[in-house]
Amino acid sequence: MKQTARMFNDNFDHMITDMPYLKLLDFKEEDVEVRANTLEVKGRDGVLVGPSTFGPFKLVLRFYYKGHDIHDYNLMKQRMRGLLFKREPYYIVHSFMPGKKYAVQC
């Protein structure tokens, strides 16, 4: 079964894995950063604890590209950078977890 990855927002919709000779190998969600909300008060022991917030985490998609030579590789790398690094936020979905939509901001 071919694994797929798609990126989209209100302005575009692009199936990344439709590019020739590009294959999605796997994905990894890095750990979430938990930010404790505490308040230290002079004259009191310990801290006052509030609700925690969560920072962003990295989504890593690993691809395989089969080109003819190093020039093909460099061109594909340039194409992928142009595709993935956008000024506006977008979403990514992939076939390893098809029911999950990741909000992405580079």
C-alpha positions in Angstrom: 0.0 0.0 0.0 1.4 3.4 -1.0 1.6 5.9 1.9 0.4 9.4 1.2 0.9 12.9 2.5 -1.2 15.9 1.7 -0.8 19.6 2.6 -3.6 22.2 2.3 -5.3 25.3 3.5 -8.0 27.6 2.1 -5.8 28.7 -0.8 -4.1 25.4 -2.0 -4.3 21.6 -1.8 -1.2 19.6 -2.8 -0.7 15.8 -2.6 3.1 15.7 -1.7 3.4 12.0 -2.5 2.1 12.5 -6.1 5.6 13.8 -7.1 7.5 11.3 -9.2 10.0 9.0 -7.5 9.1 10.3 -4.0 7.9 7.9 -1.3 6.7 8.5 2.2 8.6 6.2 4.6 7.3 7.0 8.1 6.5 9.8 10.5 7.4 10.8 14.0 5.7 13.2 16.5 8.2 14.6 18.8 7.4 15.2 22.5 5.0 17.9 23.6 6.4 20.7 25.7 4.4 21.2 28.9 4.6 24.7 30.4 3.7 24.8 34.1 1.8 27.9 35.1 3.0 28.6 38.6 3.2 31.7 40.8 5.7 32.2 43.6 4.6 34.4 46.4 7.1 36.0 48.9 6.5 34.8 52.4 4.8 31.5 51.3 6.3 28.1 50.9 6.1 26.5 47.5 4.2 27.9 44.5 0.6 28.4 43.5 -0.3 26.1 40.7 -2.4 27.1 37.7 -3.5 25.2 34.6 -0.6 24.0 32.4 -0.3 25.0 28.7 1.2 23.1 25.9 3.8 24.3 23.5 4.1 23.2 19.8 5.8 19.9 18.8 7.6 18.9 15.7 6.1 16.6 13.1 8.8 14.8 11.1 7.8 13.1 7.8 10.6 11.0 6.3 10.7 10.6 2.5 12.7 8.5 0.1 13.6 10.0 -3.3 15.2 8.0 -6.1 16.8 10.3 -8.6 19.4 9.8 -11.3 22.2 11.7 -9.7 23.1 14.4 -7.1 21.7 17.1 -9.4 18.2 15.4 -9.3 18.5 15.2 -5.5 19.4 18.9 -5.1 16.5 19.9 -7.4 14.1 17.8 -5.4 15.3 19.3 -2.2 14.8 22.8 -3.5 11.3 21.9 -4.7 10.4 20.4 -1.3 11.6 23.6 0.5 9.5 25.7 -1.8 6.5 23.5 -1.2 6.8 23.1 2.6 8.1 26.5 3.8 5.1 28.8 3.4 4.4 32.2 5.0 0.8 31.2 5.9 -0.1 28.3 8.1 -1.4 25.1 6.6 -2.5 21.5 7.5 -0.8 18.2 6.8 -2.6 14.8 6.8 -0.8 11.5 6.1 -1.9 7.9 5.6 -0.2 6.5 8.8 -2.9 8.4 10.9 -5.5 9.3 8.3 -8.0 10.7 10.9 -5.5 13.3 12.3 -5.0 16.7 10.8 -1.8 18.6 11.9 -1.7 22.4 11.9 1.7 23.5 10.6 3.5 26.8 10.8 7.1 26.9 9.7 
